[in-house]
Amino acid sequence: MEWLGLLFEVLFLALGVYLYLFAIGKITSTDPKVRKNMQEWRERNGRWIRVAALALIAIMLVNIVLHLQELLK
């Protein structure tokens, strides 16, 4: 059961990395219409998403380190 919790922490870490990459514009679409909508949405919401993604990444990294320390005792 402990490994399941670790798996979810890694998934949330991956979500935080994906959100950060999206917020800074590294993830785009090949469709020009979708790309334009993504860019407009990023301009309106990019700042707070970037901060939230960095916070999620930091929290999940701390949780994973603590979880691994507990499992490897």
SVG drawing of the C-alpha trace seen along z (x, -y; Angstrom):
<svg xmlns="http://www.w3.org/2000/svg" viewBox="-9 -38 26 40">
<polyline fill="none" stroke="black" stroke-width="0.4" points="0.0,0.0 2.9,-2.3 4.1,-1.9 0.7,-3.0 1.1,-6.3 4.5,-6.7 3.1,-6.1 0.5,-8.8 3.1,-11.2 5.2,-10.6 2.1,-11.1 1.4,-14.4 5.0,-15.4 4.6,-14.6 1.5,-16.7 3.3,-19.6 6.1,-19.3 3.6,-19.1 1.7,-22.2 5.0,-24.1 6.1,-23.2 2.7,-24.2 2.8,-27.5 6.1,-28.5 5.1,-27.6 7.2,-24.4 4.1,-22.3 2.3,-23.4 -0.1,-22.0 0.4,-21.4 -3.0,-22.9 -2.7,-26.7 -6.2,-27.4 -5.5,-25.3 -2.1,-26.9 -3.6,-30.4 -6.2,-29.5 -3.4,-27.9 -1.3,-31.1 -4.2,-33.4 -5.1,-31.2 -1.4,-31.1 -1.2,-34.9 -4.3,-35.3 -3.4,-32.5 0.3,-31.7 1.6,-33.5 -0.5,-31.8 -0.2,-28.4 3.6,-28.7 3.6,-29.5 1.1,-26.7 3.1,-24.2 6.4,-25.1 4.7,-24.8 3.3,-21.4 6.7,-20.2 8.4,-21.4 5.8,-19.7 5.8,-16.5 9.6,-16.3 9.7,-16.7 7.0,-14.1 8.8,-11.6 12.1,-12.1 10.3,-11.6 8.4,-8.7 11.5,-7.0 13.3,-7.5 10.4,-5.9 10.3,-2.9 14.0,-2.3 14.4,-2.4"/>
</svg>
